[in-house]
């Protein structure tokens, strides 16, 4: 299953810690937007780690399930360098 995960973290130190945790499980699409591909069990594991750092009263985290085989469009600056094509999960999930 694919999910789009976005967050707004109030504290810069907490933001860095959450970003590091998210990159273990998902692919960064923009600064605070990630594409997660995996099972609900793996998503729960990811969110469990993030929620240990997250402050409910100060921060915002949103998770949107994406339909299977949904179309994707991008306008503007490329998120990956020219010639690089994203085709798989982050390396930490494939080992």
C-alpha positions in Angstrom: 0.0 0.0 0.0 1.2 3.5 -0.7 0.7 6.5 1.6 1.6 10.1 1.3 2.9 11.4 4.7 3.4 15.1 5.4 4.3 16.9 8.6 4.9 20.3 10.1 7.2 20.2 13.1 7.5 23.3 15.3 11.0 22.6 16.8 14.0 22.4 14.4 15.8 19.7 16.5 12.7 17.6 16.6 12.2 18.2 12.9 15.7 16.8 12.1 15.0 13.7 14.3 11.7 13.0 12.7 13.1 13.5 9.3 15.9 10.9 10.0 13.3 8.4 11.2 11.1 9.0 8.2 13.9 8.4 5.7 14.4 4.9 7.2 10.9 3.9 6.0 9.9 6.3 3.2 11.2 8.2 0.3 11.4 12.0 0.7 9.5 13.7 -2.1 9.8 17.3 -0.8 11.2 18.7 2.5 8.4 17.4 4.7 6.5 15.1 2.3 7.3 11.4 2.0 6.0 8.5 -0.1 5.7 5.3 2.0 5.3 2.0 0.3 4.8 -1.1 2.4 2.5 -3.0 4.7 0.4 -1.6 7.4 2.6 -3.3 10.0 5.6 -1.4 8.6 3.7 1.8 8.6 2.7 1.2 12.2 6.4 0.6 13.1 7.4 3.8 11.4 4.7 5.9 13.1 5.5 4.3 16.5 9.1 5.6 16.2 7.9 9.1 14.9 5.3 9.5 17.7 8.0 9.0 20.4 9.4 12.4 19.2 6.2 14.1 18.0 4.5 16.7 20.2 0.7 16.5 19.7 0.1 20.1 20.8 2.8 21.7 18.7 3.2 19.5 15.6 1.0 18.3 12.7 1.3 14.9 10.9 -1.0 13.8 8.1 -1.2 10.5 6.3 -3.1 10.0 3.1 -3.6 6.5 1.6 -3.1 6.5 -2.2 -5.2 4.4 -4.5 -3.5 1.4 -6.2 -2.0 2.5 -9.6 -2.9 6.1 -9.1 -1.6 8.7 -11.6 1.1 11.1 -10.6 1.9 14.5 -12.1 4.7 16.9 -11.3 5.1 20.5 -12.3 8.2 22.6 -11.8 11.6 21.7 -10.5 12.5 18.0 -10.6 12.8 16.3 -7.2 15.6 14.0 -8.4 18.7 14.9 -10.4 18.4 14.5 -14.2 19.0 10.9 -15.3 18.1 9.4 -11.9 14.8 7.4 -11.9 13.2 6.3 -8.7 12.2 2.6 -9.1 12.3 0.9 -5.7 12.0 1.2 -1.9 14.6 3.0 0.1 17.7 0.8 0.6 17.1 0.4 4.3 13.9 -1.5 3.6 15.4 -3.8 1.0 18.3 -5.2 2.9 
